[in-house]
Amino acid sequence: MPIYLVRKTVLLVALLLMGACASNEAKITYAWKSDNIDENRGGKGVLVLAVSKHPEARARFEDAFTKSLNREGVRAVASYTLNPAKEISREDINAMAAKANTDYALITSFAGRDQTEVLHRGGTYYAVMPIYTGTGGYYGRGGVYGAPFEVGHVPDFYAQHKSLHLEANLYVIASGDHMWRAASGVEESGDNRAMVEAFIDAYIKQLKVDLKRQ
């Protein structure tokens, strides 16, 4: 490959790496469980509610969360299929839970956004140029050697990272007892589906830890 193409390719890779700093993995920033959580395990199922003023976002999140819980062997029902209203009261939750025959409500709500400035280290990138030698050497043969040369450099740079935060809470329907809470954050991107999946994956993993389900 000609030298200018090597240099162009390496610089392109470096730029792509700069743009790939964001992670789609959601991180649990806080988790709590009740001392009585073990006494309330089991039951007939979970009503899944995502608090949102946007019906499409609510349905998308509840569907994804419900499917993930079902895959884990937990019977879950999306609340929007029972009551699609934008404003949901405690009485509405009780009514939906009775209709869905569920003992618990798993409620996820928006918990804010933040923005941080993160330092990303740059680096120097090299390629190897082949050098051909004539006859000679110990056995009287030629050889091919490589000489490294710099083809590009990316300096250190700061980037603004915006994060979206949600909080999930698990309640016993009959008593209203608070059983579990987890807050999580993910770096915002244009891929809403990926962010939803990241949040749900983080919550499922935390629930399995707190309920000691491996």
Beta strands, then each sheet from edge to edge (+ up, - down):
strand 1: 27-33
strand 2: 46-50
strand 3: 76-78
strand 4: 104-120
strand 5: 123-133
strand 6: 143-154
strand 7: 157-172
strand 8: 178-187
sheet 1: 1+ 8- 7+ 4- 2- 3-
sheet 2: 5+ 6-
end
